């Protein structure tokens, strides 16, 4: 009887503290299992890349590209075929990248709005068309990236947005209302409303720890209740017999 009383009090009062967060966890879990992650990431709206073949006889070598970029000891040199033509991306030891035209060696100019719309439309699959384009000198928080980006919005049902690298024209990431809906529940799930990527912070750890006794006392109460029900059923059978 004492175990029942103690378990009941712990279960009741601690559940008052963590109950709302448990609801968020369950709701977030439902959203995350129902929505395919490919749809959340708008992967179905991006065409598979089909880069044009590179004519290496016309492009600079990695060493020439690094010299043009003014990088004496590059950490990496990547030759890409993009919608703007071939480019070299030279990364120095400091982690900073420089993008050059792979044929002329000139620094790649920032995309204009018309080119951003054109390249976004070429990379898009679906019924939408570009309806707005905006240049961000610093990437919006929702992208999880740094540096400048172009955002091109489409008028499809999901309000898909492509974020483009302003130098290569490549799709850096994709966002939509589906992603934002998912992200809202993800942030509720981990209680990180700033960046949405920290699930080791003290508040979440404390709530998870407090939830454990609620679950344990719930099992104890269930065991006691089942024991009582079984005894009642047994006595009724004996009385009926």
KEDRENLO-871965 format. One line per 10 residues: their letters; for each residue x, y, z of N, C-alpha, C, O. Coordinates in steps of 0.001 Angstrom, whole numbers, plus 500000, padded with zeros to 6 digits. Example, Ala and Ser with C-alpha at 12.3 -4.5 7.8 and 13.67 -1.06 7.14 Angstrom:
BEGIN
as	513190/494310/507800/512300/495500/507800/513200/496700/507800/514236/496681/508465 ~ 512850/497750/507080/513670/498940/507140/512900/500030/507870/513409/501138/508039
end
This chain:
BEGIN
xxxxxxxxxx	500830/498788/500000/500000/500000/500000/500864/501261/500000/500551/502264/499359 ~ 501981/501163/500759/502890/502308/500821/503514/502547/499456/503637/503689/499012 ~ 503916/501442/498778/504502/501573/497436/503521/502229/496481/503914/503052/495654 ~ 502243/501871/496589/501213/502463/495744/501112/503962/495971/501057/504737/495016 ~ 501088/504373/497238/500951/505796/497551/502134/506612/497064/501964/507679/496474 ~ 503337/506104/497314/504549/506813/496882/504589/506906/495356/504866/507968/494797 ~ 504310/505786/494692/504344/505763/493229/503317/506728/492645/503584/507419/491663 ~ 502138/506763/493266/501077/507640/492788/501472/509104/492888/501224/509879/491965 ~ 502087/509489/494006/502496/510884/494206/503599/511288/493239/503555/512365/492643 ~ 504596/510405/493087/505689/510712/492155/505139/510834/490739/505453/511775/490010
xxxxxxxxxx	504324/509877/490372/503775/509857/489012/502953/511111/488737/503056/511708/487665 ~ 502152/511499/489696/501258/512639/489503/502013/513956/489434/501809/514728/488497 ~ 502877/514230/490399/503501/515552/490489/504623/515747/489472/504767/516828/488900 ~ 505403/514715/489251/506469/514852/488247/505862/514930/486851/506375/515641/485987 ~ 504770/514201/486630/504106/514249/485324/503563/515642/485025/503486/516046/483864 ~ 503185/516378/486075/502735/517760/485874/503848/518628/485308/503594/519554/484538 ~ 505087/518323/485695/506237/519115/485251/506626/518742/483821/506884/519623/483001 ~ 506669/517457/483520/507203/517007/482229/506121/516645/481215/506427/516350/480060 ~ 504863/516667/481639/503791/516201/480757/503721/516927/479430/503533/516297/478389 ~ 503872/518260/479450/503775/519031/478212/504922/518676/477265/504724/518549/476056
xxxxxxxxxx	506116/518517/477825/507245/518162/476964/507099/516753/476405/507494/516495/475268 ~ 506537/515840/477193/506278/514490/476682/505313/514563/475493/505474/513844/474507 ~ 504310/515443/475600/503383/515650/474490/504133/516160/473257/503876/515706/472142 ~ 505072/517117/473458/505873/517626/472344/506708/516511/471726/506822/516424/470503 ~ 507296/515652/472572/508119/514553/472061/507285/513609/471197/507705/513202/470114 ~ 506108/513272/471692/505256/512345/470947/504778/512991/469649/504818/512366/468590 ~ 504321/514255/469733/503851/514959/468531/504980/515089/467514/504780/514870/466320 ~ 506168/515449/467998/507317/515560/467101/507667/514225/466479/508007/514152/465299 ~ 507582/513162/467276/507862/511833/466749/506887/511429/465660/507272/510808/464670 ~ 505613/511786/465846/504600/511475/464834/504920/512211/463534/504902/511616/462456
xxxxxxxxxx	505213/513509/463642/505518/514310/462449/506746/513754/461736/506757/513639/460510 ~ 507776/513409/462503/509023/512948/461895/508909/511569/461269/509665/511240/460355 ~ 507975/510760/461749/507795/509438/461140/506817/509472/459971/506921/508658/459054 ~ 505872/510400/459994/504878/510479/458922/505459/511123/457670/505193/510669/456557 ~ 506261/512190/457848/506801/512917/456696/508107/512276/456218/509072/512236/456981 ~ 508166/511783/454998/509426/511248/454473/510495/512340/454446/510228/513465/454024 ~ 511700/512005/454897/512756/513011/454986/513118/513558/453602/513559/514702/453486 ~ 512935/512748/452551/513219/513222/451193/512279/514360/450809/512681/515304/450129 ~ 511020/514262/451252/510065/515335/450967/510390/516565/451803/510296/517693/451320 ~ 510768/516348/453049/511147/517475/453914/512293/518254/453291/512313/519484/453337
xxxxxxxxxx	513236/517546/452716/514410/518183/452103/514154/518634/450664/515056/519154/450008 ~ 512929/518439/450172/512551/518815/448794/513433/518152/447745/513670/518718/446677 ~ 513913/516964/448048/514759/516258/447086/513987/515915/445810/514567/515833/444728 ~ 512663/515716/445953/511843/515371/444784/511665/516551/443837/511181/516380/442718 ~ 512052/517749/444278/511921/518930/443418/513246/519324/442767/513297/520317/442041 ~ 514305/518576/443009/515578/518919/442384/515950/517872/441354/515964/516674/441639 ~ 516248/518337/440164/516631/517437/439078/517997/516824/439368/518847/517432/440019 ~ 518182/515616/438872/519496/514987/439008/520502/515759/438161/520239/516044/436993 ~ 521647/516098/438739/522618/516899/437980/523126/516155/436745/523404/514957/436785 ~ 523234/516891/435671/523776/516333/434434/524839/517303/433926/524617/518015/432947
xxxxxxxxxx	526009/517330/434601/527049/518295/434233/527581/518064/432823/527700/516929/432359 ~ 527892/519157/432164/528465/519063/430816/529889/518517/430919/530592/518801/431890 ~ 530316/517743/429933/531689/517216/429951/532717/518355/429981/532527/519397/429353 ~ 533783/518137/430709/534828/519149/430813/535870/518949/429711/536365/517842/429499 ~ 536187/520022/429028/537243/519994/428023/538539/520448/428710/538818/521642/428814 ~ 539314/519474/429170/540510/519792/429953/541563/520520/429131/542459/521150/429691 ~ 541466/520439/427809/542459/521131/426978/542252/522640/427048/543161/523405/426725 ~ 541054/523079/427471/540746/524513/427529/540828/525084/428940/540801/526302/429122 ~ 540927/524216/429931/540900/524691/431312/542299/524819/431893/543235/524140/431471 ~ 542414/525699/432865/543668/525865/433580/543951/524633/434425/543029/523915/434814
xxxxxxxxxx	545220/524390/434708/545576/523332/435641/545318/523827/437070/545097/525017/437296 ~ 545351/522912/438006/545136/523284/439405/546206/524278/439875/545909/525221/440609 ~ 547432/524060/439449/548512/524961/439849/548311/526350/439255/548515/527353/439938 ~ 547916/526412/437997/547663/527705/437360/546494/528425/438037/546539/529635/438262 ~ 545453/527662/438355/544295/528264/439015/544666/528798/440391/544223/529879/440780 ~ 545476/528047/441129/545902/528495/442454/546738/529764/442350/546599/530672/443169 ~ 547611/529828/441336/548431/531030/441138/547551/532233/440809/547781/533331/441317 ~ 546533/532024/439951/545630/533119/439605/544836/533577/440829/544506/534755/440961 ~ 544534/532625/441726/543772/532958/442931/544661/533568/444007/544166/534075/445014 ~ 545966/533520/443794/546885/534065/444793/547020/533173/446015/547279/533653/447119
xxxxxxxxxx	546843/531864/445813/546951/530904/446918/548210/530075/446681/548256/529255/445764 ~ 549227/530292/447508/550515/529629/447307/550460/528139/447608/551011/527323/446869 ~ 549788/527794/448700/549721/526384/449107/548262/526006/449339/547802/526000/450481 ~ 547531/525691/448275/546107/525382/448430/545874/524098/449223/546592/523111/449064 ~ 544862/524134/450073/544480/522928/450814/543707/521984/449903/543777/520764/450056 ~ 542968/522553/448953/542246/521740/447978/541980/522550/446727/541924/523780/446765 ~ 541817/521846/445619/541492/522480/444341/540463/521589/443650/540741/520429/443349 ~ 539282/522134/443403/538188/521349/442848/537723/521963/441536/537327/523127/441483 ~ 537779/521165/440488/537306/521596/439175/535864/521134/439014/535568/519948/439154 ~ 534958/522082/438717/533535/521765/438616/532976/522172/437267/533395/523161/436666
xxxxxxxxxx	532007/521371/436802/531203/521750/435644/529887/522277/436175/529123/521534/436792 ~ 529611/523559/435943/528409/524188/436498/527560/524786/435384/527958/524804/434219 ~ 526396/525270/435761/525533/525938/434798/526139/527210/434242/525671/527735/433232 ~ 527170/527703/434888/527868/528902/434413/529124/528551/433631/529866/529436/433206 ~ 529360/527256/433443/530578/526807/432784/531547/526214/433810/531222/526144/434995 ~ 532732/525788/433367/533691/525175/434289/534309/526208/435236/534657/527315/434824 ~ 534438/525832/436490/535057/526722/437478/536034/525930/438339/535874/524727/438546 ~ 537034/526625/438827/537940/526083/439840/537544/526682/441184/537326/527888/441296 ~ 537453/525828/442204/537240/526299/443572/538518/525987/444332/538813/524828/444625 ~ 539269/527025/444646/540562/526881/445312/540405/527261/446783/539978/528371/447100
xxxxxxxxxx	540744/526356/447661/540630/526598/449099/542015/526687/449717/542830/525776/449577 ~ 542275/527812/450413/543562/528006/451042/543659/527315/452387/542699/526705/452860 ~ 544831/527419/452998/545042/526790/454301/544156/527404/455376/543888/526776/456400 ~ 543700/528637/455143/542828/529302/456116/541364/528871/455983/540512/529352/456730 ~ 541063/527970/455040/539699/527478/454859/538843/528343/453956/537693/527999/453681 ~ 539384/529463/453490/538626/530343/452611/538751/529883/451164/539841/529569/450684 ~ 537597/529852/450475/537579/529373/449095/537466/530529/448111/536793/531526/448372 ~ 538132/530375/446983/538036/531336/445895/537577/530601/444643/538097/529537/444308 ~ 536596/531180/443955/536020/530545/442770/536443/531329/441537/536256/532543/441458 ~ 537022/530608/440571/537527/531243/439360/536940/530571/438121/536598/529388/438134
xxxxxxxxxx	536833/531351/437062/536503/530796/435752/537650/529863/435363/538806/530283/435322 ~ 537335/528602/435078/538381/527612/434825/539085/527812/433493/540136/527219/433253 ~ 538512/528646/432619/539129/528893/431321/539989/530152/431352/541134/530142/430900 ~ 539431/531233/431888/540150/532512/431878/540946/532749/433155/541919/533503/433143 ~ 540552/532121/434248/541225/532359/435529/540703/533584/436243/541195/533930/437317 ~ 539705/534253/435663/539140/535445/436303/538231/535027/437462/537585/533981/437406 ~ 538187/535858/438520/537271/535553/439635/535835/535454/439122/535392/536284/438328 ~ 535126/534451/439573/533735/534268/439134/532890/535415/439665/532910/535680/440867 ~ 532144/536106/438799/531293/537203/439263/530055/536674/439979/529619/535548/439741 ~ 529502/537493/440851/528273/537114/441552/527108/537057/440573/526970/537913/439700
xxxxxxxxxx	526281/536044/440731/525107/535898/439882/524212/537136/439940/524065/537761/440991 ~ 523621/537478/438802/522564/538470/438791/521223/537780/438997/521145/536552/439007 ~ 520179/538565/439161/518866/537978/439438/518373/537095/438304/517839/536015/438555 ~ 518540/537533/437058/518032/536749/435931/518740/535407/435838/518107/534391/435551 ~ 520062/535391/436081/520804/534133/436049/520400/533235/437215/520307/532017/437058 ~ 520161/533827/438376/519746/533041/439536/518412/532352/439248/518244/531171/439552 ~ 517466/533087/438664/516171/532500/438305/516345/531388/437264/515737/530323/437370 ~ 517178/531653/436265/517367/530685/435183/517977/529388/435704/517508/528301/435366 ~ 519006/529495/436513/519683/528308/437019/518813/527544/438014/518833/526314/438056 ~ 518051/528288/438813/517136/527628/439753/516062/526867/438993/515742/525729/439338
xxxxxxxxxx	515499/527496/437951/514465/526850/437146/515009/525601/436456/514298/524604/436326 ~ 516266/525651/436014/516878/524505/435337/517097/523336/436298/517094/522175/435889 ~ 517287/523659/437583/517538/522608/438579/516261/522080/439217/516295/521122/439989 ~ 515124/522713/438889/513858/522400/439555/513046/521371/438775/513042/521359/437544 ~ 512354/520504/439525/511417/519543/438939/510065/519737/439622/509983/519679/440849 ~ 509022/519964/438861/507705/520150/439453/506865/521125/438650/507231/521536/437549 ~ 505727/521483/439234/504767/522342/438532/504999/523826/438784/504371/524665/438138 ~ 505879/524157/439698/506085/525560/440051/506991/526295/439080/507742/525694/438312 ~ 506895/527604/439139/507793/528473/438367/508381/529498/439337/507762/529811/440355 ~ 509577/530026/439029/510161/531036/439904/509285/532286/439967/508872/532823/438939
xxxxxxxxxx	509010/532738/441185/508174/533929/441344/508915/535055/442064/508465/536201/442049 ~ 510035/534739/442687/510792/535772/443397/512230/535306/443559/512502/534112/443684 ~ 513136/536259/443555/514549/535967/443778/515129/537063/444663/514881/538249/444449 ~ 515899/536649/445650/516471/537626/446577/517899/537226/446930/518192/536060/447191 ~ 518771/538215/446930/520171/537978/447283/520385/538272/448762/519998/539331/449255 ~ 521008/537323/449468/521326/537499/450889/522841/537609/451053/523552/536645/450770 ~ 523352/538752/451499/524796/538860/451744/525279/537881/452809/526434/537455/452799 ~ 524382/537532/453722/524681/536513/454730/523527/535520/454729/522360/535907/454778 ~ 523865/534243/454671/522847/533199/454539/521842/533246/455678/522242/533405/456831 ~ 520546/533112/455395/519527/533055/456452/519791/531893/457403/520403/530892/457029
xxxxxxxxxx	519326/532041/458620/519567/531035/459645/519013/529670/459253/519604/528644/459592 ~ 517888/529643/458544/517261/528368/458209/518105/527500/457283/517870/526296/457181 ~ 519084/528096/456609/519916/527308/455695/520997/526532/456432/521494/525526/455926 ~ 521364/526992/457625/522449/526349/458354/523801/526564/457692/524731/525788/457910 ~ 523916/527609/456889/525151/527875/456155/525664/529284/456438/525001/530094/457087 ~ 526846/529541/455938/527451/530861/456101/527736/531457/454733/527812/530749/453728 ~ 527894/532781/454719/528220/533443/453466/526994/533805/452662/525868/533525/453075 ~ 527205/534428/451511/526084/534895/450693/525388/533761/449946/526001/532741/449629 ~ 524102/533955/449672/523311/532998/448904/522212/533739/448145/521732/534782/448588 ~ 521830/533194/447017/520626/533623/446328/519486/532711/446742/519668/531498/446838
xxxxxxxxxx	518315/533277/446987/517116/532475/447238/516129/532702/446103/515791/533839/445775 ~ 515673/531608/445509/514666/531674/444448/513445/530894/444914/513538/529707/445230 ~ 512294/531571/444955/511045/530964/445417/510209/530481/444235/510145/531128/443190 ~ 509565/529321/444430/508672/528752/443418/507232/528788/443941/506996/528790/445149 ~ 506284/528815/443014/504879/528947/443412/504158/527597/443506/502948/527533/443289 ~ 504882/526522/443824/504228/525228/443988/503507/525164/445336/503592/526098/446134 ~ 502805/524073/445584/501985/523940/446791/502820/523967/448061/502334/524378/449115 ~ 504074/523531/447970/504931/523460/449146/505749/524727/449368/506496/524833/450340 ~ 505599/525692/448450/506360/526948/448523/507864/526655/448615/508566/527116/449515 ~ 508313/525874/447648/509716/525470/447623/510618/526675/447355/510283/527556/446563
xxxxxxxxxx	511762/526693/448026/512773/527730/447798/514121/527054/447585/514525/526191/448364 ~ 514807/527453/446530/516162/526982/446275/517140/528072/446700/516976/529242/446353 ~ 518159/527670/447454/519251/528577/447808/520453/528233/446938/520934/527100/446946 ~ 520928/529214/446196/522000/528985/445232/523306/529628/445673/523326/530715/446250 ~ 524393/528924/445387/525725/529516/445547/525827/530661/444547/525627/530440/443353 ~ 526132/531881/444996/526121/533030/444078/527281/533048/443093/527283/533857/442165 ~ 528267/532172/443274/529410/532149/442371/529343/530999/441372/529700/531173/440206 ~ 528892/529828/441812/528824/528684/440913/527422/528487/440342/527265/527841/439306 ~ 526406/529032/441003/525026/528828/440563/524457/527488/440971/523335/527157/440589 ~ 525203/526707/441739/524720/525401/442189/523712/525566/443321/523768/526536/444077
xxxxxxxxxx	522784/524603/443434/521819/524609/444535/522548/524170/445803/522992/523027/445917 ~ 522663/525093/446748/523360/524787/447996/522471/524033/448968/522927/523123/449660 ~ 521199/524413/449021/520236/523725/449872/518830/524113/449436/518651/525024/448627 ~ 517835/523419/449976/516446/523655/449609/515612/523787/450882/515895/523146/451895 ~ 514586/524623/450813/513664/524772/451945/512241/524893/451401/512032/525237/450238 ~ 511269/524603/452268/509863/524689/451871/509021/524828/453122/509541/524776/454236 ~ 507704/525009/452941/506815/525063/454096/506765/523713/454802/506555/523655/456014 ~ 506955/522638/454061/507015/521310/454688/508225/521243/455606/508131/520750/456731 ~ 509362/521738/455128/510576/521741/455951/510370/522604/457198/510782/522213/458290 ~ 509744/523761/457052/509550/524649/458200/508576/524036/459220/508763/524191/460427
xxxxxxxxxx	507550/523350/458738/506624/522634/459629/507375/521553/460402/507224/521422/461617 ~ 508179/520788/459685/508982/519728/460306/509969/520326/461310/510138/519807/462414 ~ 510615/521418/460915/511618/522058/461764/511001/522589/463051/511635/522539/464105 ~ 509766/523101/462979/509080/523587/464174/508932/522468/465200/509224/522656/466381 ~ 508480/521309/464744/508299/520187/465672/509638/519605/466118/509759/519103/467235 ~ 510638/519672/465248/511971/519219/465648/512524/520084/466784/513113/519573/467736 ~ 512329/521392/466670/512811/522291/467716/512040/522089/469016/512618/522171/470100 ~ 510725/521821/468915/509963/521466/470113/510495/520173/470711/510564/520017/471930 ~ 510863/519264/469847/511331/517947/470287/512615/518049/471101/512778/517357/472106 ~ 513529/518917/470659/514825/519016/471346/514961/520298/472173/515984/520519/472821
xxxxxxxxxx	513926/521136/472147/513905/522383/472933/515077/523312/472630/515603/523982/473520 ~ 515473/523341/471369/516501/524291/470944/515880/525172/469868/515777/524775/468708 ~ 515466/526380/470268/514760/527271/469356/515701/528254/468659/515261/529068/467848 ~ 517001/528178/468978/517952/529094/468366/518520/528523/467075/518356/529109/466005 ~ 519189/527377/467178/519828/526777/466012/519176/525464/465576/519322/525045/464427 ~ 518459/524820/466492/517800/523561/466158/518734/522388/465984/518389/521420/465306 ~ 519921/522450/466586/520853/521325/466428/521511/520879/467733/522399/520026/467714 ~ 521090/521441/468860/521699/521094/470146/520724/520252/470969/519758/520781/471520 ~ 520970/518957/471053/520107/518099/471865/520866/517553/473073/520547/516482/473590 ~ 521877/518307/473512/522619/517938/474716/522602/519065/475752/523450/519100/476643
xxxxxxxxxx	521643/519982/475637/521644/521110/476562/520979/520713/477893/520191/519768/477931 ~ 521294/521429/478980/520841/521030/480325/519330/520888/480480/518866/519988/481179 ~ 518551/521771/479834/517096/521698/479987/516552/520378/479455/515738/519729/480112 ~ 516992/519984/478285/516509/518745/477693/516961/517537/478515/516194/516596/478717 ~ 518200/517569/478983/518718/516469/479802/517912/516350/481091/517566/515246/481511 ~ 517612/517498/481722/516855/517484/482983/515447/516939/482770/514966/516133/483567 ~ 514786/517371/481704/513431/516885/481439/513415/515392/481110/512506/514668/481516 ~ 514435/514939/480369/514519/513511/480056/514734/512702/481335/514161/511627/481509 ~ 515576/513244/482232/515834/512553/483504/514579/512514/484372/514314/511508/485031 ~ 513805/513598/484376/512572/513637/485169/511491/512721/484592/510630/512224/485318
xxxxxxxxxx	511549/512508/483278/510549/511644/482653/510741/510179/483049/509782/509409/483093 ~ 511971/509811/483331/512252/508416/483683/511456/507935/484901/510848/506867/484822 ~ 511427/508672/486033/510613/508197/487161/509116/508154/486849/508392/507338/487421 ~ 508643/509025/485946/507233/508966/485557/506938/507632/484876/505925/506990/485152 ~ 507840/507224/483981/507658/505952/483284/507761/504783/484259/506951/503857/484215 ~ 508764/504830/485139/508963/503735/486092/507774/503593/487042/507281/502489/487273 ~ 507317/504729/487592/506166/504650/488502/504900/504250/487748/504007/503623/488318 ~ 504821/504613/486464/503689/504168/485660/503646/502650/485551/502579/502044/485643 ~ 504822/502035/485352/504886/500576/485306/504521/499958/486653/503845/498931/486715 ~ 504981/500601/487739/504650/500092/489077/503144/500144/489317/502545/499179/489792
xxxxxxxxxx	502542/501288/488981/501092/501428/489154/500331/500435/488277/499314/499880/488694 ~ 500827/500217/487066/500186/499257/486181/500283/497841/486764/499321/497075/486720 ~ 501451/497512/487306/501657/496194/487905/500719/495979/489097/500115/494916/489244 ~ 500609/497003/489939/499716/496891/491109/498269/496741/490663/497525/495923/491204 ~ 497869/497549/489655/496490/497491/489170/496185/496132/488535/495121/495558/488770 ~ 497113/495624/487736/496917/494327/487114/496830/493217/488163/496044/492277/488041 ~ 497678/493361/489213/497631/492373/490295/496275/492354/490971/495723/491294/491267 ~ 495744/493557/491213/494420/493639/491839/493343/493038/490922/492481/492284/491373 ~ 493408/493380/489651/492405/492870/488717/492456/491351/488616/491417/490694/488546 ~ 493666/490794/488610/493808/489349/488521/493274/488656/489770/492643/487602/489697
xxxxxxxxxx	493545/489280/490924/493023/488714/492173/491497/488746/492180/490845/487773/492561 ~ 490930/489897/491747/489477/490013/491690/488869/488990/490754/487846/488377/491057 ~ 489517/488816/489607/489020/487828/488636/489091/486427/489201/488185/485619/489000 ~ 490203/486134/489928/490393/484804/490494/489326/484505/491553/488744/483420/491579 ~ 489077/485508/492440/488077/485294/493493/486673/485130/492915/485879/484335/493416 ~ 486374/485884/491861/485062/485734/491210/484893/484363/490605/483812/483778/490671 ~ 485968/483838/490008/485898/482493/489440/485667/481447/490520/484906/480496/490338 ~ 486350/481646/491662/486188/480672/492765/484784/480725/493337/484178/479703/493660 ~ 484262/482005/493458/482913/482145/494005/481858/481543/493051/480874/480942/493480 ~ 482100/481727/491770/481157/481205/490784/481217/479677/490730/480227/479013/490422
x	482404/479131/491037/482554/477679/491016/482002/477045/492253/482049/475824/492395
end
